Amino acid sequence: MARTRVFLIRHGETEYNRSARIQGQLDVELSGKGRRQAQLLGRRLAHEEIAALYASDLKRARETAEMICREAGLSITGFREDLREIKFGRWQGHTMAEVEELYPADVAFWRADISRHAPPGGESYAAMRERGWRAVTELAAAHPGATVAVVSHGGIVKAVLCTVLGIDLAERRRVVVDNASLSIIELTSEGWRVQTMNDTCHLGGLTSAISKPWPEA
């Protein structure tokens, strides 16, 4: 069986990432630093034989994908809504401290089962993982024996890695996924496995500052 690889890429940094605001599915663009991170990642990927590149249709992922393509001589194969970040509903745009002050009952309900409960107007981590894993496996099946790049978001990348590693979503904070990082999963005759996780060596001094483990969007 020929090995199929999927490059899981988180978008570059945004101002919301810097200020620890919940982005969710808000259409936030990259910061200047995030654009530079995407360029550096593109140069790293220029040496890889990538058969196809797909991205979330949210602006921060689109921009990251476009810059990678310019640097690596690739073209975007397609944009997919199912690669979007988890939807946080009315919490989007706030910091977690603001959410706790404004919507204490929402937060208490969510924390009672953080994997399966959703904020008002949002979706659960379990629902996000289901659509993200389905999207990634569909793309891998469409390009057997090749390398596929997927430019998405922290929540999606982390959920896919947890799925491959058999980690419960309640323990997802044990998996770190930085802005403009590269993680690689591969499908072999023995099934899916993680080859590389949260590689940021291409960023040099432009790695994002370590922030609170939540939000990760």
C-alpha positions in Angstrom: 0.0 0.0 0.0 1.4 3.4 -1.0 1.7 5.8 1.8 -0.8 8.8 1.8 0.3 11.8 3.8 -1.8 14.8 5.0 -0.1 18.0 6.0 -2.2 19.7 8.6 -1.5 23.4 8.7 -2.8 26.0 11.1 -3.2 29.5 9.8 -0.8 32.3 10.7 -1.3 34.6 13.6 -4.1 37.1 13.8 -4.6 40.0 16.1 -7.4 38.0 17.8 -4.8 35.3 18.6 -2.5 37.9 20.1 -5.3 39.2 22.3 -6.7 35.8 23.2 -10.1 36.7 21.7 -12.4 33.9 20.5 -12.5 33.9 16.7 -14.5 30.8 16.0 -16.0 31.4 12.6 -15.6 35.2 12.5 -13.8 36.2 9.3 -10.6 37.6 10.8 -7.6 38.4 8.6 -3.9 37.6 9.3 -1.7 40.1 11.2 1.5 41.3 9.6 3.3 38.7 11.6 0.9 36.0 10.5 1.5 36.9 6.8 5.3 36.6 7.4 4.8 33.3 9.1 2.8 32.0 6.1 5.6 33.0 3.8 8.2 31.2 5.8 6.0 28.1 5.9 5.5 28.3 2.1 9.3 28.3 1.6 9.5 25.2 3.8 6.9 23.4 1.8 8.5 24.4 -1.5 10.7 21.2 -1.2 7.7 18.9 -0.8 5.9 17.1 -3.5 2.3 18.2 -2.7 -0.3 16.9 -5.0 -3.2 19.1 -3.8 -3.8 21.9 -1.3 -7.2 22.6 0.3 -8.1 25.3 2.8 -10.9 26.5 5.0 -12.8 29.3 3.3 -12.3 31.7 6.3 -10.1 34.6 5.5 -7.2 33.8 7.8 -6.9 30.3 6.3 -7.4 31.6 2.7 -4.6 34.1 3.2 -2.3 31.5 4.7 -3.0 29.2 1.8 -2.5 31.9 -0.8 0.9 32.9 0.6 2.0 29.3 0.9 1.1 28.7 -2.8 3.1 31.8 -3.9 6.2 30.7 -2.1 6.0 27.0 -2.9 4.8 27.3 -6.5 1.5 25.6 -5.8 -2.1 26.4 -6.5 -5.2 26.0 -4.3 -7.2 23.0 -5.2 -10.3 24.1 -3.4 -11.9 25.8 -0.3 -14.1 23.8 2.1 -16.6 25.1 4.7 -16.2 21.8 6.7 -12.5 22.8 7.4 -13.7 25.9 9.3 -12.9 26.5 12.9 -15.4 25.5 15.6 -18.4 27.9 15.8 -18.6 29.6 19.2 -21.9 31.4 18.6 -22.4 34.5 20.7 -19.1 34.1 22.5 -17.2 35.0 19.3 -15.3 38.3 19.5 -15.0 38.1 23.3 -12.2 37.0 25.6 -13.0 34.1 27.9 -12.9 36.4 30.9 -15.6 38.5 29.2 -17.7 35.4 28.4 -17.5 34.3 32.0 -18.8 37.7 33.1 -21.5 38.1 30.5 -22.8 34.5 30.2 -22.0 32.6 33.5 -24.9 30.1 33.0 -23.7 29.3 29.4 -20.2 28.7 30.7 -21.3 26.4 33.5 -23.4 24.3 31.1 -20.5 24.1 28.6 -18.0 23.1 31.2 -20.3 20.3 32.5 -19.4 18.4 29.3 -16.9 20.5 27.3 -16.8 18.0 24.5 -20.5 17.6 23.8 -22.1 20.8 25.0 -22.1 23.9 22.7 -22.3 27.6 23.4 -25.6 29.3 22.3 -25.6 29.5 18.5 -22.4 27.4 18.3 -21.3 23.8 18.0 -19.7 21.2 20.2 -16.2 20.0 19.9 -17.6 16.6 19.1 -19.5 17.9 16.1 -16.5 19.9 14.9 -14.3 16.8 15.1 -16.8 14.7 13.2 -16.9 17.1 10.2 -13.2 17.8 10.3 -12.2 14.2 10.4 -14.6 13.4 7.6 -13.2 16.2 5.5 -9.6 15.1 6.0 -10.2 11.4 5.3 -12.2 12.3 2.2 -9.3 14.4 0.9 -6.9 11.7 1.6 -9.1 9.2 -0.2 -9.2 11.5 -3.2 -5.4 11.5 -3.5 -4.2 7.9 -2.6 -0.5 7.5 -2.3 0.1 11.3 -2.5 0.7 14.2 -0.2 -2.3 16.5 0.5 -1.9 19.9 2.3 -4.9 21.1 4.4 -4.8 24.7 5.7 -7.2 25.0 8.6 -7.5 26.1 12.2 -6.2 25.1 15.6 -9.4 23.4 16.7 -9.6 21.2 13.5 -6.0 20.3 13.5 -6.0 19.4 17.2 -9.2 17.4 16.8 -7.7 15.4 13.9 -4.5 14.7 15.8 -6.5 13.6 18.9 -8.5 11.2 16.7 -5.4 9.6 15.2 -3.7 9.4 18.7 -6.8 8.1 20.4 -7.0 11.0 22.8 -10.4 12.0 24.2 -11.4 15.6 23.3 -11.6 16.4 27.0 -7.8 16.0 27.1 -7.2 18.0 23.9 -5.1 20.6 25.8 -2.4 18.0 25.9 -1.9 18.6 22.2 -0.2 21.9 21.2 -0.9 23.4 17.8 0.8 26.8 17.2 0.1 29.3 14.5 1.6 28.4 11.1 2.7 25.0 12.4 3.0 21.9 10.4 1.7 18.5 11.6 1.8 15.4 9.4 -0.4 12.3 9.6 0.0 9.4 7.2 -2.1 6.4 6.2 -0.3 3.1 5.9 -1.3 -0.5 5.7 -1.5 -0.4 9.5 -3.8 2.5 9.6 -3.4 6.2 10.5 -0.4 7.4 12.5 1.1 10.8 13.4 4.5 11.4 11.8 5.1 15.1 12.9 3.4 17.3 15.4 3.4 21.1 15.7 6.6 21.7 13.8 7.5 25.4 13.7 11.2 25.1 12.9 10.6 27.1 9.7 9.5 30.2 11.7 12.8 30.9 13.5 12.1 33.9 15.8 8.6 34.4 14.5 6.9 31.8 16.6 3.8 33.1 18.3 4.0 33.9 22.0 2.6 31.1 24.1 -0.8 32.2 25.3 -3.5 30.7 27.4 -4.5 27.1 26.3 -8.0 28.4 25.5 -9.4 29.7 23.3 -7.4 27.9 20.5 -9.4 29.1 17.5 
